[in-house]
Amino acid sequence: MAPPAQSSRYPSPSQPSGKGEVSDLRLQLRQLAGSRAPGVDDSKRELFKKVISYMTIGIDVSSLFGEMVMCSVTPDIVLKKMCYLYVGNYAKVNPDLALLTINFLQRDCKDQDPMIRGLALRSLSSLRVANLVEYLVGPLGSGLKDNNAYVRTVAVMGAVKLYHISASTCIDADFPATLKHLMLNDSDSQVVVNCLFALQEIWNSESSKSEEATREKEGLISKPFIYYLLNRLREFNEWGQCLVLELVAKYVPSDTNENFDIMNLLEDRLQHANGAVVLATIKVFLQLTLSMADVHQEVYERIKAPLLTLVSSGSPEQSYAVLSHLHLLVMRAPYIFASDYKHFYCQYNEPSYVKKLKLEMLTAVANESNTYEIVTELCEYAANVDVPIARESIRAVGKIALQQYDVNAIVDRLLQFLEMEKDYVTAEALVLVKDLLRKYPQWSHDCIAVVGNISSKNVQEPKAKAALIWMLGEYAQDMDDAPYILESLVENWEEDAPEVRLHLLTAIMKCFFRRPPETQKALGIALAAGVADFHQDVHDRALFYYRLLQYDVSSAERVVNPPKQAVSVFADTQSNEIKDRIFDEFNSLSVVYQKPSYMFTDKDHRGPFEFSDEIGNLTVGVESEHEVPATSVDANETSDLLLSTTEKEETRAMVANGSDYTAPLYDSSSRALPSQGQSELAITSLLGTSDPGPQASMAIDDLLMGLDLTAPPAPASAPPSLKLNARAALDAGSFQRKWRELPVAISQECELSSQGAAALTSAQALLQHMQGNSIQCIASGGQSPNFKFFFFAQKAEEPSVFLVECKINTSTAKAQLNIKAEDQSTSHEFSALFQSALSRFGMS
């Protein structure tokens, strides 16, 4: 497809400007327009090729419209094709010029050559200009009655185009009735298929407006009509067969004998060379036998061989599409495919997306008889040079272990992964060992013996570090160095992700209840750092633990470290309802995307791919209903941003909870003294004191705050020193230019508070909040749960700007940030400021 036309004022630097060339072309076309000299058609061809070439590279050649039309008066079909291409490209953007083409197109529609008649009719119906529909009705009516099948085929599709331009004109001309007559009586198979497509298109749209159209739509699924199409099925091309089979899948037979008649009739379609026909036939078989359990299982056995054949033949893209459907069937009936597990082994030359799907299928078909072979194969992939596939293979081994198949051997394999000197292998294995211990706590002794030899400094991935920390807290009594490892992690508090800090708080609490003397200092530092943390979840959890300890240590232990039962079943990522919905949409993109169609077609459920990378697809400019004028920002609105850490935490604690408790402040220069009104709690059971007298009692603040905090780690996010211009301004054109020129300085994911995710029901609320923090929005788009914003900000002391692309999913409360900066040295500082502002959204 040709790229969109550009203005001749902005030519490509590697192409001619087009001004002189277009003038020369006009003169040459005029000279040849009425010439009948020998070889004139060859000269016209060369000129037409130049015109089409200029049009393709974006030079505006619409000024040649008249000359091109005059030169098209020729029997040369190649010239006519190029002229029709030119006319179709400029007709929609220049409706007045399109009127000039009506006469010669109508004349060509009556040409003796059926090829020219068809091409002219196709070009005439492709003009898509509402003012010209009156000139289209006559040629279409003649084309539907033409004695040449090609012309009738083109005329049928032209009727659909006319319906989309002017539905009333198409209905008034009684084209649907003509199409129905053609479909039932025409001898040409392509005409029949085109008529079926056209009628489905028209009646699907008209059924919401007319009862008659609804009856006609239902008539397409009647028994006589279905049998008529099935009897002619072998005459149709692959596209036509798929169209008919999709219609047959909606037909409900009157009895079981009719079911078997249809399946016997379609039996040979399962051996078709075209994958689309095979999948369409399989859908018919599955839909016809849904109510017959025994036959439905036999259908699975019957369709297994054709699907496996298609997977092993054809392009990787076709293999992936077929594998996606096979994956859906495997998930519904894994036992049927268990004996064919070797077909799902990965080949060295397969793309990663095919390998990933095969790994999921190997996991699904694993059972007692084939687990050893499958796990052995998966372990080979762990050393794959393709790191994502190596990760997936390790996860697959863990999933099989969680299915209770040959757990002993699998645990040994996972522990061997921990000893491999590859960071990503160790990271994935740690996450799986954690899940295994949750389900099989009896393996804790063997697993902890290996995990204890892993240095926390060698584990950098957040999920893996969180898993290691979970095991340190859960099995602190079995790991001699657990308190000291946790203490070293607390010292690097600000370097870890929020997920890790949350696990670290909980692990230290658990370790404290088991080994209080060794963990006391680490607990005090962790709680103080957590309460001072700018991440809302970390702050809330630390404050919750602190107050829980203030209330009662025994109660805190029951809450944080209760007796646990082994996890029997892990939650599935998809509900059965979603899976059934995908199955109903078999042989569609729903199976490839692994989600029902409404999730990627309806605006309310559209996923991340709803957004284009181009800013122009979003709402841009002051006319936008989401745009907040930058001049409306008051300087006082930024006061919250400039609060000190202490002021912020005191305010947040009082506003959020309305409590008399005072949270411990994380201050490296002084120690916060315990409040005299705070309750004193006995911790005799923790310290092993037999006499619960006054000497064995102490305030919880003495436990936490009587520590030497002279050199604690800094808070997770220090108050940003970067100052922004509250009245920054940037037009859309400059933003787009800078966005294209600047490289991405920071790309990271951050989290929203639960209050912020709930408050983001429309883009307007966040725009006003961010503007109150001197961060302006240039464009916004999307609907709940997915939003996309483009922000900009400017330094207060210099014109240096920051650009931000922010994608937010409120269902997961996560935001993906891409930050570009003219001053790269301050990009991290601005990122901290931006995340700080975003984390406070919805809190007031």
N, C-alpha and C positions, 0 to 999 in steps of 0.2 A: 504494500500500500504506500502511495506517495506521501511524503511528509507534508504537514500543513503548510499552505502557501504563506510566504513571508512578503513583507512590503519590499518593493524594489529599492527603497531608501536604505535598507540595511542588508546589503548582499553579503554572501559569504566571502571572506577575504581570499579564498582560494579559487573563486569563481568570477567570471566577468560580471560587470555591473548590470548588463542586460539592456541598457538604454540604447546604445548604438546598434547592438545586435537586433533588438526588437524592431527598430526602425528599418533596418536593412531587410529583415524578414517580411515586414509589411509590404515593402516595395516589390520584392520578388514574388510574393503571393498574388499581388494585384496583377502583375505581368502574366502570371500563369493561369489566372482565374478563368479567362474565356478562351484560352489558347487550345487549339486542336492539333498542334504540331506533333509529329512523331516523337515519342520518348518523353512527352510532357508529364505523363504519369510517374515516370521514374524521378523526374525533377521534383514533382510534388511530394513524393515519398521522402526524399532527402530533407526537404523543408519541413514537412510534418514531423519527421524524427527530431529535428532541432527544436521545434516548438514544444513537443512532448518532453524532451530532455530538459529544456529551460523550466518548464512547468514543474517537473519532478524535483529539481534542485531549489525551487522556491522563488524563481524570478516571475514576476507578475506579467503574464502575456495575455491578459484578458482583452487588451486593446486590439488584438488580432481576431476577435470573435467574428466580425463580418467577413473578413478575408478567408478565414477557415471555412465558414459556411459556404461561401461562393465556390471555393475550390473542391468542396465535397460533391459537387455535381459531376459524378463520374461513375462508371460501372465497376471501377477497381475496388474490390472488397477490402483490401488492406488499407487503402486510404480512408474508406468509410469507417473502418474500425478505429483508426487513430482519431478521426474527427469526432466520432461518438464519445471516445474517451475524454477528449478535450472539452466537449460540450457538457458532459456529465460532471466534470470537475468544477466548472465555473457557473453552471446554471443556478445552483442553490444560492450562491453568494451574490449573483447578479441576475435577479429575476427578470429585469427589463431586457437584458441581452438574451435570456432564454426564450423570450417571445419570438425572436428572430429565427429560431430553429424549428418552430412548429411546422411551417410550410414544407420545408425540405424533409423533415422526419415523416410527416403524414404522406408525402409523395413516395418516400421510400417504403412505407408500409404497404404500398400497392404495387411494388416492384414485381417483376416476373420471377426473379430469383428468390426462392424461399429463404435462403440464408440472409439476404439483405432485408427481406421483410421481417424476419425474426430479430435481427440486430437492431433495426430501426425501432421496432416495437419495444424492445428491451430498453433502448436508450430513451425513448419517449416516456416510458413508465418510470424511469429512474431519475427524471428531472426533479420530482418531489417539490414542485411549486404549486401551492394551493390554488393560485389564480388560473392555472392551466389545466385543471382537471376536466373541464368541459371539452377540451380538445382530445382527451385521452379515452373517453367512453366509446366513441365510434370505432377507432382502431382496435380497441380491446374486444369489442363485440365481434368485429370481423375476424380478428385473430382466433377467437375461440371456435369459430366455424370454419377456419381455414382447412384446406384439404391436406396440408403438410403437417406431420406430427411435431416437427421442431417448432413451427410457429405456434401451434396450439400449446405446446409445453411452455413457451415463453409467455403466451397470453395468460395462462393460468397464474403464473407467478406475478404477472402485471396486475391481475385482479387483487391480489393480496396487497401489493404496493398501493394501489388505489384506495383500498379499504383503510390503510394506515394514514393516507393523506386526507381522505374525506370519506368517512364511514357511511354517511347518509347517501352520498352519490353512488357508492358501490351497491348498497341495499336497494335503492330506487331503481337502479338499472337491472335489478333481478339477476345479478351475477351469481349469487349462491345457488340458485336453482339451476342455472346453466352448468355450473361446475359439478353439481350432483348428477345431472344427466350425463355429462361427459364421463364421470368416474364410473358409472354403471354400464356405459355402452361403448366407450372408446376402445379401439383395438390396440392402441399403443400403451405399453406398460408404464412408460415414464409419464405420460399424460395422466394416467390413473393415479399414480403415486403423488404427483404434484397436486391433483385435485383433492386427494385425501388430506394432504398437508394444508392446503389453502382453506378447506372447509373446517378443519380443526382450529386453525388460527382465527377464522372469522367467528365461528360459533362459540368458541371459548370466551371471546370478548363480548359477544352479543348476548350470551346466556344470562348475564346479570341485568340486562335491560328488557329482554323479551321472553315470554313463555314459549313462543313458537321456536325461537332459537334453542331454548333448553330442550325441547322435544327433539329437534333435529340433532342436537349434540348426543342425546341419549340413543337416538336411532343408529348412530354409528357403531354402537356396541350391541346391536341386535343380532340374533342368530343368523338370519339370512345374509346380512351384510358381512358378518365375520366369516362365514363359510365361503362367500363369494371371493373375499380377499385371500383366504387360505388356499383356495383352489388355484389361484393365479400367482401364488407366492413365488414360485420358481422363475416366473417371468421377470420379476423385479430385480433391480440392482441391489447392492448391499444396503445402501441407505434406505431404499424402499422397503426391503425386508425388515429392517430394524423398526421402521415406522409402523408397519403392519403388526409386527410382534408386540410392540409396546401397546397397541390397541387391544390385541388379543389378551394380554395380561390383565386387562380390566374387565374382561368378559366373565360372567358367572354362568357356568353350564347348568343345565336343568337337572342332570343326574350324573352318577359316576361313569356310566357308559360313555356319555359325551366327553367326559374328562379324558378317558383312555383313547377315544377316537382322535381328539385333538393332539394328544401326545404322540400317538402312532404316526399321525400325519407330519409331525414336526421332528420325528426321530432323526432323520438324516441331516437336519440343520445343526445338530451337535457336532458333526464332522466337517462343518464348513471351514474354509481356510481363513475367513475373516473373523477376528475375535469379537467384534461388536455383534455380529449375528449370533455367535455362540452364546454370548452373555444374555442377549435378548431372549433367546430360546430357553436358557436356563431359568430366567425370571418367570417365563410362562409356566414351566414345569413346577417351580416352587410355589407359585400362586395357586395353581390348580389343585395341588395336593396338601394345602395347609390344613384342611379339615380331616385328612386321612393320614394318621400318624405312621402307620406301617409303610404305606406307599411313599410318604414323604422321606422316610429313611432310605428306601430303595432309590429314590431320585438322587439323594446325596451320593450313593454308591455309583449311580450311572453317570453323573456329571463330573465325578472326580477325575477320570482319565482325560476327558477333553480339556479340562482346566489345567491339569499338570502338563499336558502337551503344549498348550498355548504359552505357559510360563517359560518353558525351555526353548521356545522358538520365537523369532521376531526380535524387535528392537527392545532395549532396556525400558523405554517408556511404555511400550505395550505390556511388557512383563510386569511392570509395576502396577498398571491398571488392573490386569488380571489377578495379580497377587493380592491386591486390595480386596477384591471380591472373594478370593479364596480365603483370605484372612477372616473376613466376616463369617464365612461358612465354618471355618475351623473353630472360631470362638463359640459358635452355636452347637457344634457337634464334633468336639475334638477327638473322641474315640474312633470315629470313622476314618480319620486321617492319621491315626497313630502309627499305623504300619508303613506309612509312606513318608516318614520323617526325613529320610535321606534326600528327598526331593527339595527340602528346604535348607540343605547345607549351602553355605555361601561359596561362590566361585571367585577366584582371585580377580577376574576382570569385570566383575559386576560393579555398578555404581553404588555409592554409599546408601542411597535411599532404598535400593532393592535389598541390600544386605540387612538394613535395619528392620525392614518388614519381615524378612525371613527369620531373624532372631526372635521376633515376637511370636511367630508361628511355631518355632521350635519349642519355645516356652510353653505354648498352649497344648501341644500334642504330647508333651512329656508324661509318661506314666511309669508304673513299676517295671514294665518289661523293657523300656527303651531309655530309661534315665541315664544309665551308665554311659551308653554310646553318645547320647546328646551332650551330656556334661563334658565328656572327653573332647568332643568336637568344639564346644564353646570355649574350653580352656585354651585350645590352640589359637583361637581368635584374640585372646587377651594380649598376645604379643604382636598383634597386627600393627603395621606401620600407620594405619588409619586410626588415629586416637579415638575419635567418636565411636567407631565400631568396636574398638577394644573395650571402651567403657560400657557400651551396650551389652557386650557379651558377658562381662562380669555381672552386670545387673540381671541378665537372664539366668545365670547360675544361681544367684540369690533367690530369684522368684521361684525357680524350681525347688529349691530347698524349702521355701515356705509352703510348698504344696505337699510336704511330707513324703517325698519320694527319695529314698536312699540318703537320708540326712547325714549319716556318719561319713560317708565318702565325700559328700559335698562340703561339709564343714572343713575337712582336711584340705580340700582344694582351696577354699577361701583363705584359710590360714597360710597356705603357701603363697597366695597373692600378696599377703601382708609383708612377706619376706622378700618380694621382688623389689629391685632398686629402681622403680619407676613411680614417680609422684602420683600420676593419675590412677595407676593401678592400686596403689596403697589407699588413695582417697576413696575410690569406689568400694574397695573391700571393707574399709572401716564403716561406711554407711550400711553395708549389707550385714556385717557382723553385729552391728547394733540391733537391726531388725531381727536377726536370728536369735539373739539373746532375749529379746522381748517375747519371742514365741517359744524358744527352747532354753529356759534359764538353767537347765541341767548341764549345758555346755559351757557355763561361765568359767569354770576352772581352766579348761584348755584354752579358751579364747583369751582370757585375761592374761594368761602366762605369755602369750605372743604379743598382745596389745601393749603390755607393760614395757616391752623393749623398743617401742616406737617413740622417737623423740617428737615432742609437740612442735619443735622448731621446723621439722621437715614436713609438717602438714599445713598447707597454706589455704586450701579450698575451704570456704565457709561451711559447707555441709559436712565435709569430712572432719573438720576441726570440731564442729558441734557434736558429731557422733562420738569423737574421742572424749570430749568433755563429759558427755552424758555417761559414758562408761566409767570415767574417773569418779563421778559423783555416785553412780549407782553401785559400784563395787569398790568403794573407798576402803572398806575393811580388808579387802583381799590384795590391794596394791599398796605396798609400803610407801611409795613416793607420791601417792595421789595428792595429799595436801600441799606438798612443795611444788608439784607441777602446776596445780591450780593457782598457787600464789604467784608463780612466774608468769602465768597467763594474765593475771590481774595487773601485773606491772606494765604490760603492753596493752592496756585496756583500749586506748584510742585507735590502735592499729587494726582491731578486729571489726567485722561487720556486725550490725545489730542482731542478726540471728545468733551469732556466736556469743555475744554479750548476754543475751537472754538465757542461753543454756549455761553460761558460766555462772550467772547468779544462782540458778537452781542447783547446779552441781556443788557449789560451795556451801549452800545451805544444807544439802544432804550430807556432805562430808563433815560439816560442823556437828551435826547430830550424832555422827558415829565417832569422830575423833576431835572433840572440841578444843583441847589445848593447842593442837598443831594447826588448827584452821581458824582460830579466833582472829588473828591479825588479818588474814586474807579476807575474812568475812567483813570486817569493819571497813577495809579499803574498798571492797567490791560494792557494798551498800552505799557508801559515800559517793563513789564514782558513778554508780547507777542513778542515784537521785539527782545528781548534777548533769546527767546525760541529756542531750538535746533530743534524742529519739524518744518519742512519746511512750512507746511500749516498754522500752528499757527503763525509763523513768518511773512509769506506773508500777512495774513489777518490783523494782527495788524499794519503792515507797511502801508497797503492799507487804513485802517481807519484813521491812523495818517495823511497821506498825503491828504486824502479827507477832513478832518477837516481843514487842512492848506489851502486848496484851497477855500472852501466856506462851511460854516456851514449849510446853507439852502440846498445846493446841497447834502451835506452829509445826511441830514434828508430825502430828497426825495429818495436817494439811499438805505439807511439802513432801513428806516421805512416808506415805501410808503403805500397808502391806499390799503387794501387787500380785495380780493373777496373770498367768501367761496369756498372751494375745492369741486367740484361736483363729480369727479371720481378719485380714487387713481389708480396709475399705477399697472398693472398686472405684476406678476413676469415672466410669460411666454407669448410669442407672440402667436397669433392664428396659425401662420405658424408652430411653434414648436408643438403645440397641435395636429394639423392635421397630422403632421409627426408621432407623437406617436400613433395616432389612426390607421394610415396605418400599423403600426408595432404591431398591437393587437396580444395578445397571445405570447409575447416575453419579454425578460428582459427590453426592453425599457419602458414598462408600469410599471414595478416594480421600476425601477430607476427614472421614470418620466422624461426621457430625450431621444431623438432620439439615435439610435444605434451608429451613427458616433461620438457622443460626448464621448463614452467610448470605442470605438474600434479604431478610427483614432488617430494617435499620435499627430496630430495638435490640437485636441480638447479634449484629454483625461483629466479626472478630477483628483482630488487628489489621488484617489486609484490607479493611474498609478504606484506609487512607492511602492516598498516593504520596509519592516522595516529593511531588511538586507542590509548592506553596499555593500556586494558583488555583488548586482545587478546593481550597478552604475559603472561608469568608474573610475577605481582605478589604480594608479601607474604612473610612469613617461612616459609610452607609450601612455597615454591618450592624445588625441588632446586638451583636456580642461585643462591639467595640466600645470602649470607655474612653472618652477624650482625656488625653494626658493632662490637660490644663486644669482638670477638676480635682487633682490631687492636692490635698492640704498638707502642709509641712508637719502638722501635729500628728498626722496619721502614721508617721514613721517612728513615733516615739517608742513604740513597743520594741522595735528593732534595736534601739540604742540602750535598752535596759541592761544593766550588768547581770551577770550570771546569778548572783545572790538575789537581786530584786526579782528576777524572772521566776526563780524557783519558789521564793516565798509567795509571790502572787499566784503562781499556778497551784501551789498546794492549798492555799486558802480558798481560791475560787472553785477549784475542782472538787474539793471535799468538804469545805466548811467545817473543818475539824480543828480542835484545839491543839492537836499534836504538832510538833515542829520537826520537820524532816532534817536529817543531818546534812549540813552543807559541806561541800567538797572544797575546802580552802587550804592551799598549801602553806599559807603564811601563819595560820593560827589554828588552834583546836577549838571546836565548838563545844561549849560547856553544856552538860545535861540540864534540862529544866527542872526546877525544884518541885514542880507540880506533877512530874511524870511518876507513874506507878513503878514500884520496885517489884521485881519478879524473881522468884527463887529458881536457881538453875542447879540445885543440888544433884538432881539425877544425872545431869550432864557431866558435872565435875566429880562425881563419885563420892560426895560427902554424905556420911551417914547421918549426921546431926543437922536437921534442917533449921538450925538456930539463926539468929541475926547475923553471926559472923559468916554463915554460908550463903547469905542472901546479898544480892547486889542489884543495883539498877541496871537495866539493859543498856543504858547509855554509857555506864562505866565499862561494859563489855565492848561496846563498839567505838566509843569516842575517847576512851582512855588510852589510845594507842599512839605510837610515835608516827605521826603523819608528816614529818618535816620534809620528806622528799617523795610525795606521792606522784602517781602519773597525772598528767593533765587531764581535764575533762574531755569527753568524747568529741565535742565540737566547741571550741572556744568562741566567745562572742566575736563575730567578724569585725575586723578593723576597717575593712573596705567601706567607703562611703559612696553612695550612688546619688545621681542627680534626680531629684523627685519630679522634675519637669522635662525629662528627656523626650526628644521628638525624633522620629525617623519615618520617612515615607516608605511605602511598599516597594517601590522600584529600587531604592537604595538598599533595603533589607534583602531583596532577592539577589542583587548584585554581590553584596557582601557575603551572603550565604553560599553562593557558588564559589567565591574566591577563597574564603577562609577554610583551613582544614579543621577537622574535629579535634578539639583539645581534650575533652573529657567525654566519655560515654559510659554511663553507669546506671544501675537500677537502684531506686530508693523506695521507701515505703511511706504510705499515708497513714495518718491515724484513723482509727475506726470512725471517729466523729467527722473527720474530713471526707472520708469516702462516702459517708451517709449524706453529708451536706452538698456534695457535688452532683446535684440533680440536673443542673444546667451550667453552661460555660460562664454565664454572667457572674455568678457568685465568686468563682475563683479569680476572674479578671479583676474585680474590685478589690479583693483581698491582696493580690499580688501588686496591684497598683499602689495600695497603701504601704507597700514595702519598696516603692520606687522601681518596680519592675513592670514594664508596660507590655501589652499584648498587641501584636500586629495582625494576627489571624487566629481563628479558632474554628473547630469543626467537630462533628460527631454527635452522638446521642448516648445516653446511659446504656450500657456500662462503659463504653469506649469513647474517650475524648482525645483530641489532639490540639495542642496549642503551640504557637510560635511567639516567644517573648523576646524582648530586648531591654537592655539597661545600659546606662552610661555612667562613667566615673564622674564624681562630683567635681574633681579638680582638673580634669582633662577630657577631651572629646573621645577617648577610647571607649568602644562599645563592646558589649557581650551579646551574643545571640544564642537562644535556647530553643531546641525542639523538645517538647514535653508530651509524651503519650501516656495517658492515665487509664487504667482499668479499675473501675470502682469495685468490681466483684472480687478482685484479688487484693485491692488496696495497694497496688504497686504503680510506680511511675518510672518510665524509661526516659533518661535525659541524654541529649546530645548537645554539648556546649561548645560554641566557637567564640574565640576572643581575639581582638586585635592585639591586646597585650597578653601574650601567653603566660607571662610570669605570674599574673594575678588570677588565672583561670581557676585554680584550686580554691583560692580564697572566695571567689565569686560563687563557686559550686557550693561551698559550705553555707554561704549566705542564702543562696536560693533554696537549698534543702531545709534550712532553718525556717525560712518563711513558709515553705510548703507544709512543713510538719505542724505549723500552728494553725493551718486552715481548719475551720470548723470548731475551734476551741473556744471562741468567744460567743 
